[in-house]
Amino acid sequence: MEWQPDQQGLQQVLQLLKDSQSPDTATQRAVQEKLEQLNQFPDFNNYLIFVLTSLKSEDEPTRSLSGLILKNNVKAHYQNFPPNVGDFIKRECLNNIGDPSPLIRATIGILITTIASKGELQTWPELLPQLCNLLNSDDYNTCEGSFGALQKICEDSSELLDSDALNRPLNIMIPKFLQFFKHCSPKIRSHAIACVNQFIIGRAQALMDNIDTFIESLFALAGDEDSEVRKNVCRALVMLLEVRIDRLIPHMHSIIQYMLQRTQDPDENVALEACEFWLTLAEQPVCKEALSGHLVQLIPTLVNGMKYSEIDIILLKGDVEEDEAVPDSEQDIKPRFHKSRTVTLQHEGGEDEVGDVCIDDDDDDDDDTLSDWNLRKCSAAALDVLANVFREELLPHLLPLLKGLLFHPDWVIKESGILVLGAIAEGCMQGMMPYLPELIPHLIQCLSDKKALVRSIACWTLSRYAHWVVSQPPDAHLKPLMTELLKRILDGNKRVQEAACSAFATLEEEACTELVPYLSFILDTLVFAFGKYQHKNLLILYDAIGTLADSVGHHLNQPEYIEKLMPPLIAKWNELKDEDKDLFPLLECLSSVATALQSGFLPYCEPVYQRCVTLVQKTLAQAMMYSQQPDQYEAPDKDFMIVALDLLSGLAEGLGGHVDTLVSRSNIMTLLFQCMQDTMPEVRQSSFALLGDLTKACFPHVKPCIAEFMPILGTNLNPEFISVCNNATWAIGEICMQMGVEMQPYINMVLTQLVEIINRPNTPKTLLENTAISIGRLGYVCPQDVAPMLPQFIRPWCTSLRNIRDNEEKDSAFRGICMMIGVNPGGVVQDFIFFCDAVASWVNPKDDLRDMFYKILHGFKEQVGEENWQQFSEQFPPLLKERLAACYGV
């Protein structure tokens, strides 16, 4: 006997569905409570499916809503449905997949895939065969409904469908889908392509077996008049480019011609899918060869796609010039991610300071508040990557266009020209240089354009040329650019403020100490912005201040600068509560300021230090409670602890010995012991950075904990977590220098791992350098214990340190190597040429270190004899030969 609803029950359910469409919050709360009550009755779900599939007298939105509530129930507790209820729902779905209403068909399709993805594909064996069978129905609704459901199942369960678990249904499904590429209904053609597309990236075997038929069928649809079909064809070709380019290469010429047409499709969704093709092609080795002949058409097409569309301008409120007084809505503010500290070394020719915090920030894109990917962004990204592939060869196609754009009277066209100029900055920099003396002043002029969107894009593009600006005499472009950018930081338009702040931060990174003469002027502007900015831009302002401190360093430590800068920062600091996420950027900013001000930060350090310790303590306590009673407590946001640890590192680095009293009055060492063992890698990464900084600043407080800390450092020498491993390695080196001979008992805990890391292929440069320094330092304090391992690390050790600038860390490491060679001279014989090369990388070693080098080189020469030495030194590159002869007389 089929299940039948009870009339009274049915009325209750219908009333509930009506109420749930009410906008009133009290009604909504009542609906939630009622839902929870009704879910206690096992056949409540029967009523829901009945309304969706059988109650044709109700309006469609109500029936669809009934299905969506059922979908949520399936998601939450399908495993608790009695078997007869589950079976009834499945039967009803399959019997009604051809409902005349598109909305109801789609809802049933969503319900089917939700049941299927709850692990029911295995226990619902008739589902796929039945849906595939229904595709043959003469009734359009049945065919379309089944295809809609299959498309959703292919999207949600593509991996399972391509596995042995279901006896490989794709062997039947894919050939079946391919037949429907020729169907007379565009909706069905579109479903068929979308289904097959789900299996391209995963390289499903059944698709690979039919790949040529698939590609031919796609080509046959090239001229399809339906935009959804064209979009799916473009999407397929873009994915095939990544997965089976070998199959596309024979047809590449006509595919490119087709994609050029589609990138100009009147339907923007099609144009966007097609535009992805250029981005993907740029990553393929064949790109240059395939595209060379087509640039003349492609470049104007991409440039044309970079104009704001009318809808963009409306969304961006392009006509609103002044909005600085309008508070930000909270959903405009994107979550920020804190980049934890990574310790790096200075390089030849670089301007980094030692132990610098390296932030690998991608260029912020121009208009990221329209964070939806659109044709403008995709075209600009494609032009950017193509500029990196073709370099100067792009310019003959671009320059004639650029002139017309940059000086165009219509602001929308002019704006797109400025974006083009910014997009090619990285790839075409060499070729653009002759034009920059004219272009940069024009762009600086655009900073005062009357349209806010022109002013903001000019900020971004100028930041992309900051490196060149700084390389010229300061009066030429740096001074005018800085003056204008500072005015834009105080612009009346929030988007311009944001773009100007980001651009100024980039300029600061490039200009570094060139900014010192203008510090007073810069600080006045940034501090004035403090009182002017709404919430979102305030967060970017912190970044600009932090970057300024990183760039000018100790030059900021002047009473007049400190008096301008610190009061507003401390006022914000006092205003924010411990659980406010705005603390992140403020703590990062203060960390840079403390490092730069050094002793100048002393008057402010106590409350800042105390609060950081409290933040760490609170987070650890909350994590503890959560791990013991996860149902009672929420998991803490560990970012608070990470940012606090990083600011403590900044304080230790900036204040040095002055941090001693603060440390002695707090339980930071106990907290650090817990943080170093946290499950989250970023917490450990920041803990080891702090451990290293405290070791340098106030070792007497660290020393009593060394016996407990060293084993933890040893277990974290795991290159799977690069940054954790890097900071642990650096901390070990710093501890070595403080411990001296007393390091001996701990050598076995770390040495084997360090030697393994330095010999690993594909290890990042920063980690190799820090590993080499720490091995050298271990050898410096305990040469007898480390020297036997020399042959296992000397070659990679020498190659990883040859590019480091002369500094304390390099000095101690090389002393260690010299002492180890003294203990085990045989250990270096095989790789002596590498040692010679590393010695030659020193510009001015201290006298006693130079003597050590001299003795080793001459000792080796005497050992092998004049004739052998001649033969040996014949292998040296000429430059190395010259340097060794000049500096060491060998």
Secondary structure, DSSP 8 states (H G I E B T S, - for coil): ------HHHHHHHHHHHHHTT---HHHHHHHHHHHHHHTTSTTHHHHHHHHHHT-TTS-HHHHHHHHHHHHHHHHHHGGGS-HHHHHHHHHHHHHTTT-S-HHHHHHHHHHHHHHIIIIITTT-TTHHHHHHHHTT-SSHHHHHHHHHHHHHHHHHSHHHHTSGGGT-THHHHHHHHHHGGG-S-HHHHHHHHHHHHTTTTTT-HHHHHTHHHHHHHHHHTTT-S-HHHHHHHHHHHHHHHHH-HHHHGGGHHHHHHHHHHHHT-SSHHHHHHHHHHHHHHHTSTTHHHHHGGGHHHHHHHHHHHTS--HHHHHHTTTT----TTS---GGGS---------EE--BTT----TTEE--------TTTTS-S--HHHHHHHHHHHHHHHHGGGGHHHHHHHHHHHHT-SSHHHHHHHHHHHHHTTTTTHHHHGGGHHHHHHHHHHHTT-SSHHHHHHHHHHHHHTHHHHHHS-TTTTHHHHHHHHHHHHT-SSHHHHHHHHHHHHHHHHHHGGGGGGGHHHHHHHHHHHHHH--HHHHHHHHHHHHHHHHHHGGGG--HHHHHHHHHHHHHHHHHS-TT-TTHHHHHHHHHHHHHHHGGGGHHHHHHHHHHHHHHHHHHHHHHHHHHH-TTTS----THHHHHHHHHHHHHHHHHGGGGHHHHHTS-HHHHHHHHTT-SSHHHHHHHHHHHHHHHHHHHHHHGGGHHHHHHHHHHT--TTSHHHHHHHHHHHHHHHHHHGGGGGGGHHHHHHHHHHHHT-TT--HHHHHHHHHHHHHHHHH-HHHHGGGHHHHHHHHHHHHTTB-S-HHHHHHHHHHHHHHHH-GGGGGGGHHHHHHHHHT-SS--HHHHHHHHHHHHHHHHHH-HHHHHHHHHTS-HHHHHHHHHHH--
